[in-house]
Amino acid sequence: MISVEEALEKVLSYVDVLEPEDEPLLNSLGRVLAEDVYSDIDIPPLDNSAMDGYAVQAESTEGASSTSPRILRIIGEVAAGYIATEEVTPGTAIRIMTGAPIPKGADAVVQFEDTDEEKRKAAKKPLTEIGILRQAVKGLNIRGAGEDISKGSMALKAGTVLRPQEIGVLASLGKDAVPVIRRPVVAVLATGDELVDIKEPLPPGKIYNSNTYSLAAQVSRYGGIPKILGIARDNIKALEDKIKQARAADLLITSAGVSVGEYDVVKDVLARLGEVTFWTVRMKPGKPLAFGVLRLGKRRIPHLGLPGNPVSSMIAFEQFARPAILKMLGRKDLTKPTVKARSEGRIDNKDRRRVFARVRVIKRDGQYFACLAGPQGSGILTSMTQANGLMIVPEDKPGIEVGEEVQVQMLDWNEEM
């Protein structure tokens, strides 16, 4: 039986970052940029106004104040998206809108609030001239060409996870497709004679195949593409036939069949079709967990055999499958966020495995508290619906007492946390 760290290290050593592919811009949200992106344009492309106001020569406003305005002649107006045809000369001004290119000859923009425009409008005077109420300096309220991104510079670095703001930068460069790391295809297979597909009637003694759907949802949540293979019955031939359908996948995840029972045949098939690297981990829940590599034709496909109990399956996925998927996606942040919290319940650790207890973390007066999310049996899936974190009890601790400070691995993270 190996530690959680040893198991994770072995799993990650068998997966690599996948190859890049071009994706439409919006489809690349949340993906990892595969190449450095350089700009072939300046952003903004021209000097432009940061304010609604008047484009002037700063020299023409010398000494201007509210009691001694400088009167300038208005020779035109320019809006964003247009180029002024007039040139600003000493004693003149062009009315300008935010984002509009700076007219030739101008070196400053005086905002409307520093002019007497409102007073003139109230008096219903034609805007043929304007009073400047504050002296301007060169460059006032002007955004320079290339101020955001200069032509030839690197706009985004390879390895960047694309958020809405990066999507905006790429759009500003005119990129309609982006080179990103390909999403891994993860085959999901449930095993067991007791399982029935959710579309079928439920006979006596059977249960619905929930693991496939919770695991496929986890695959999707972390960026993979789930490929559902269905249910394999508890015999070697049925399991081999199903597993061979995963030959085009980047990772195969099975649930159940990895314990020591007479019908737990996943380990046997894994050994026949490839190699077993490990099959028990010092953790609770999730001790029976097999990992190895399948040889399907010319391909070698990592295989993670999760326990059959639904809670064990989901928690083992979080510890091992999630980091593997993220690594294949090119992500560097493979760990879940953790917080220190005060335990509001007592947990025993009699067999000295690392315990991942389902808890609900709340914040009160700046302190985190962790309350057990109901009974901790590995078959009680509803406890996962009440949990937003996993309280970690280390292997060398006999348990956690009420009020003791503990580390909690957060399953969910929101603004309340």
N, C-alpha and C positions, 0 to 999 in steps of 0.2 A: 504494500500500500504506500503510495507516494504522496507528497504534500501537494497542496493546491498550486504553489509556485512552481514546483517541478513539472506538474501536469501541464500548466499553462505554457511553460517554456518549451516543452516538447510539442504541444499543439502548434504554437507559433513558428517553430522551426520547420514545419512541414508546409507552410503557406507563404506565398510571396505576393507582392504588389502585382496586380493584373495589368494587362496592356491597355494603352489609351484608345479612345474612340471619339469621334466628333459627335457632339450632341447639339440640338437646337438650344438656343440661349436659355429659355425658361426651363427646359428639361435638365439643365445642368445645376439647378439650385440644390445645394447640399452635397454636391459632388466635389471631388478633389481635382484641381487643375493639374494637367499632365505636363504642360510646358510653360516656360516663361512667356508672358505676353508683353510685347513691345508696341509702343504707339507710333503710328506713321503720320500723326497729326498733332498739332498743338491744341490743348483744351484749357481755356477757351481759344478759338482759332484767331481771334483779334482782341485788342484792347477793348473792353466794354464797360458800360456803366453799372456800378453797384447800387445805384439809387435812381429814383425818378427825380429829375431836376433839370439843371441847365449846364450844358457843356460850354466851358469858357476858357479863356487864357487867364491863369492865376494872376498874372501881372495886372490885368484889367480890374481886379477886385481890391487892389491895395488900399488899405485904410477903411474899407467898408465896415459899417456898423449899423445897428438898428436906428441910431439917431443921425447917421450920415451915410445913407445907402449910395452905392455906385450904380448908376443907371446905364444899362447895356441895351443895345438894339437887338431885337429878336429877328434872326434871318431865316429861321426854318424850324422844323421838328422832325425827329427820327424815332421810330419804334423798333423794338427787338425784331430781328430778322431782316432789317433793311439797312441800306448804306446811305448816309447823308450825301447829297450832291453839293451842298454849300460848304465853304471852308470858313472856320472860325478865325476872325482877325481881331486885332485890338479894338475893344469897345463893342464887340458883338457877342451874341450867345445863341445857341441852338437848344431848343427844348428837347429833352431826351428821356426815354423810358428805360427802366431797369433791363439790362441785358443787351441793349442796343450798342452797336459798335461806336467807338469814340470818333467823332468827325475829325477830319483833317484840320490841323491847326490848334485844336483844343488840348489842354494838358491838365484839366481839373473838371469835376462835376460838383456844382453847388446844389444841394438837395432843396426841394420845394420849401421845406420848413424854414430855410435861411434866405427866403426871398419874400417880396411883397405881393406874390401872385394872388393869394386869397383876398387881400385888400383890394387889388385891382379888379378882380372878378366881382367882388361885392359892389364895387362902384360901377360895374358894368362897362369898364373901360376896355377897349380892344387891346389884345396882348401884342402890341408892336414893340414894346420895350419892357424891361424888368428891372426892379431894384434889388440889388444884392446886399444883404444885411450882415454878412460876415465875410471877412477876408479869407480867401482860399489859398492853399499851397499846391504846388505842382504834385500831381498824382492823387489828389483828394478824390475818394470814391471811384477810383478807376481800378478795375481788375485787369491785370496784364495778360497778354497772350501767353499761353503755356503756363499760367500760374498754377493750375491744377496738375496737368500732365504736359510735359514738353515733348516735342517730336523726337523720336529716337530713344526715349527713356523707357525703362521697364515699368510697366503699369501694375502688373501683378506677377508674383513669383510662383513657379511650379510648387505644388504641394499645398497651395492655399485652398481651404474649404470655402466654396462659393456660397456666400450669404446674399441677401437682397442687395446690400450695398456694393458687393463685387459684381453682381449682375448689372447694376446701374453703371458701374465703370466700364464694363465690357460693352454695354449698349452705347455709351458715350463715344466709344472707339469705333462704332459701326460694326461690331462683331455679331453676326446672326447665328454662328455656330462656334462651339468651344471644344478644344481637346481636353477631355476629362478621363480619369481612370474608369475602366469598365466596371459595371456592377457584377458581382459574382452570382452565378446561378447555384442555388443551394437546393439540392434534392431532399425532400422530407418524406420519410417512410415510417409508418407505425407497424408494429408487429404484435401478434397475439390472436389466438382463436376466439377470445372473448369479445373482440371488437366488431362493431357494426358501423357502417357509414351513416353520417347524419341524415342522409336522404332516405334511409330505409326504415321500415318498422322495427321496433325494438323487441326481440324475442326474450323469453324468460332466461335469466342467467347471463345475459349479454350487457355490454355497456357501449355507449356511443364513443366514437373515436375523437375525443377532444384534443389529445396531444398534437395531432397533425395541425389543427387550426391554431392553437396557441403558439406552437413553434413556427409555423408559417408566418403568423403575424409578427413574431419577434424578428424573423428574417427580414421582413419588409420594413419594420421599424428601424432597423439598423442599416438599411441601404441595400440589402441583397434582393435577389429575385427568387421567390420560392417556386419550386417545381414539385408539386404534390404527386407522389407515386402511389398513394392509396394505402392498402393494408396487406401485409404479408402474414400468412398463417404460420403456426409454430412447427414448421418442418423445413429441413435444409433446402430441398428443391424449390419450394415456394419462395423462400427468402432469397435464394440465389437468382431466381428469375426476376424478382422485383429489383434487386440491387443492380443487376445488369442494365436496367433502364436508366441508371444514373450515369452512364458512361460519358454523357456530354456535360455533366455538372462540374462545378469547381469544388464542391464540398458536398458530402452526403451526411445527413443527420438521420439516425434511426432512434426510435424510442422503444424501450423494453427489450427483453431478451438478453440482457448483459449481466444477470445475476448468476447464481450457482444452481438454479433449479433445473429439473430434468428437461423443461421445455424452453430454457433460455439458450437459444442456439445462435444468437448473433455473433458471439465470440468465435464459435466454431466456423461459421461461414466466413468471417473476417480472416481467420487463419488460412482457410482453404483458398480464398481469392486474393490474399495479400499478406500483410503482416500485422501483428498486434504489438503495439508499443507499450501500452499499459492498460489495465482494466479495473483497478480500484484506486480511489483517491481518499485521502484522510479528511473527509468533510461530511457534514450532516445538515440537510439531506443531500443525497447525490453520491454516496459511496460507490455503488456499482456503476462504473463509467468506463467504457472501452474506447480506446483510440488507436488508430493504425492507418494504413494506406492500402487501398484496393488497387489491384492491377486489372484494369478492364481494357483489353486490347492493348494499344500502345500508350494508354494514359494511366497515370498514377493519381488516384483521387483520394484526398484525405477523408477519413470516415470517423465521425464522432458518434458513438453509441451511448445514448442517454438512458437513464433509468425510466421505468414505465410509470411510476407514480407521478401524477401531473405536476405537483409542486417541485419534486426532485428534478423533473425534466426541465422545468422553466428556470430554476435556480442554477442548475448545471449549465444551461444554455448561456445565462448571463455571465458566468465565470469563464467559459471556454469558447463557445461558438461566437458570441458577440465580438470578443477581441480578434478572433480569426477573420471574421467578415470585415471588420474595420481595417485590419492590416491589408487585406486583399484590395480594399478600396483606396489604399494609399494614405489612410489616416494615421496620425502620430499619437493622438489622444486615445489610447486604448483602455484607460481605466475609468471607472465610474467615479463621480464626485463622492467624497465622504465628508461627514460632519461628526463632531463630538457631541454626544447627547447624554442626558441623565436617564438611566433606565427606570421605568415605572413598573417593571415586573421582574420576577426572579426566574432565572434560567439555569438548569443543571447541565453539566457537561461530563457525565460519568465515564464515557468511553474515550474521552480525550481526542476527539476529532474537532476540526474547525466547524463551529456551528454558525449557520446563517439563519437567524430567527426573523420571521416576518414581523415587521413593526410599522406603526404609524407615527411618523415624526411630525411634531408640531413645534412652533416657536412661541415662547411666552417670555415677555420681559427680556428679550435679547438672548435667551437661553433655549437650546433645543432639548426636547424631551421625547423619549421613545417608548411607546406603549405597545405591548404585544397585540398583534392583529388577529386575535381569536386563537382557537386551538391550533397547535403546531404540527399536527399529524401530516405526513407527506402526501396523503390522499385528499386533504381538505383544500381544494382549489379555490373555494370562496375566500379563504384567508388571504390569498394573493390579491383579491379585488379590494381588500381593506388596507393593504400595505402600500406604502410608498418608499420603503427602505428595508434593508436587511441588516439587522444588528449582528456584529461579528464577535463571536466568543472564541478567543484563540485556543489552540490545541492544549497549551500548558496551563489553562485556567480551569478549575473544577466547576466554574459557573459564574454567573453575574448576579449580584445582589441588588435589591431595590435602592435607587439613589446613586448607584455606581456610575462613573463616567465610562462611556463605551464609544467605539467607532461604529458608525452606521454607513453602509454603502447605499447611496440613494438610487432607487429605481426610477423615481420621477423627480423632476426639479422644476419648480415654478416660481412665480414672482413672490408668493407668500413665504418661500423658504429663504 
